[in-house]
Amino acid sequence: MANSFGDQFLKAGLVNKTQLNKAKKSKIKQQKQKNKQKIEVVDEAAEAARQAAADKAARDRELNRQQKEAVERKAVHAQVRQLVELNRLPRDDGEVGYNFQDGTAIRKIFVSEGVHDKLGRGLLAIVKFDDRYEVIPSVVAEKIMLRDGSCIISNQTTRLEHGEDDPYADYQVPDDLMW
């Protein structure tokens, strides 16, 4: 029914009989060599295509990972924003300055005396979010620390946990001392 390409080329006059026989013999020889010696003939084009596909898949995986991390960071940021906005304490009527350390700088916020006392005892914490400092309960600060620890600026409970070998622990701080 259907002629092979070699027969079609022969009928069209593009090749002669000897060229067709030579091509068939070389194809048969390659098949025998492959079957006999288990030598795999390497097809460079197919290997290059496989390598390109593998490289593209690796790039796609890396891009997907980066996009997933960006989405997760955005979700964590939104969660922290919600926790801060729902739990922040008002500081409008503050007359007492509370000093705290933010990195290498000493900052000061004005709070009421009750908030100042609670900050000193560790019941409240200071959070830096969107370049603002907010006062929130320590319980909420611990939830925020689980999500993003870099937001918490001042939390007495964390400072006490880290300073267990405090040499001045036996000395009592006077009540009238304002830092």
N, C-alpha and C positions, 0 to 999 in steps of 0.2 A: 504494500500500500504506500507507505511513506519511504522515500529514499533517504539515506543518510546525507549529511552535508557533503561528505566527500564525493558521493555519487552525483549529487546535484552539481557540484563544481566541475566534475568530469564531463557531465552532459553539456554544461555551459561553455566548456572549453577553457576554463580558467586554470586547470591543472591537467597534467598528463597522468597516465596509468602508473608510471614508476614513482612519481612524487606521492601519489595516493597510497601505494603499497608501502613506501618508506615511512609515511606518517602513521599508518596502521601498525607497522612492525615496532616502531619506537613506542607507541602507546601500549602495545601488548608487552613489550620488554619492561616498561616501567611498572606495569601491573604485576608481572612475575617477580620482579626484583622486590617490590613492596611486600608481596605475599611470602616470598621465600625467605628473605632476610629480616623481615619485620622492620624495614627501614621506612620511616615516614617521610614522604617528600614534603618539604616545607614550602608552603605557599606564602610568599612574603606579603602579598596584598591582603590575604585573609588575616594574617598575623597582625598587620598594621591596622586593619579594621577592628580586630578584637582589642588591640591596645588602645585605640582611640575611643572605643566604646567604654572600656574600663576607666580611662582617664575622665571621660565625661561623667560617668556614674560617680566617680570619686568627687569631682567638682560639685555635682548636684547634691551629694550627701553633705558636703561641707557647707554649701549655701543653705540647705534645709536646716542644718544644725544651728547656723548663725541666726537664721530667721526665728527658729524656735526659742533660742536664748533671748533674742530681742523681745519676743512676745512675753516670755516669762518675766523678764526684767520689768516690762511695762505693767504686767499684772501685779507684781510685788509692789511696785511704786504706787499703783492705784490703791492697793490694800493698805499700805502705810499711810497714804494721804487720808483715806477714810477713817482709819483709827485715830489719827491726829486730830482731824477736824471734829469728830464726834466726841472726843474725850478731853480736848484742851480746856484749860481753866482760864477764865477771864483775868487779865492783868491790868485793866484800865485804871483802877484806883490804887495802884501801888505807890507807896512812899518809901519803902525800905529797899535799898539796893542789894541784890544778891550777886556776888562775883563767882564766876566759874571759868574753867579753862576749856577753850576750844582749840585743840591742837597745840600750837605754841603761844597763842594769844589769850589774854585774860579778858573776858567779856563781862558786862554788867547788865542785868535786867532789873527793873523795878517791880516789886511785888508787894502784896499786903503782908502784915506781920504773921498772920496765920499760915500763909503759903510759904513764907520764909522759914518758919519753924518746921513745917512739914518737909520742905526741901532738905533741911539740915538733918532731919531724922531719917530720911530715906523713904518717906511715904509718897513723895512726888519726885518726878524726874524732869530733866530738860531735854528737849528734842530739837534738832535742827532739821527743818524741812522747808524746801523752797527758799533758802537764804533767810529764814525767819526762825526765831527761837520761841518754842511753845512749852508751857508747863503742863504735864500730863501725870496721871497716877502711875505709880511704879508697876502696878499689875499690867497696865497697858504697855508700858515701856518694855516689859519682858516679852510681851507678844510681838512688839515691833522688833526687838532684838533677834527673835527667831527668824524673822523675815529679812531684815536688813540691819545689821549691827552698827553700820556706819552712821546712822541717824541719831543714835543716843549720844548725847554730849555729857550730861552729868546725871549720874544715878548713884546715890550713896550706897545702895545695897551692893552694886557691882564693885564699887571702890573698896568697900569693907571686905568683900570676898577676896580681892586681889591683894590687899594689904594685911594679911594674917600675921605677919611678923613685924607688926608696928611696934617700935621701941617705946612709943609714948602712950601705949594703950592703958597703962596703969594711972596715967595722969588725967584728971578731970578738967574739961574745958569750962571756963566761967560762963555763966548765963548771959552776962552783959557784953561779951566779946562779939564784935561784928566784923566779919571778914570781908 
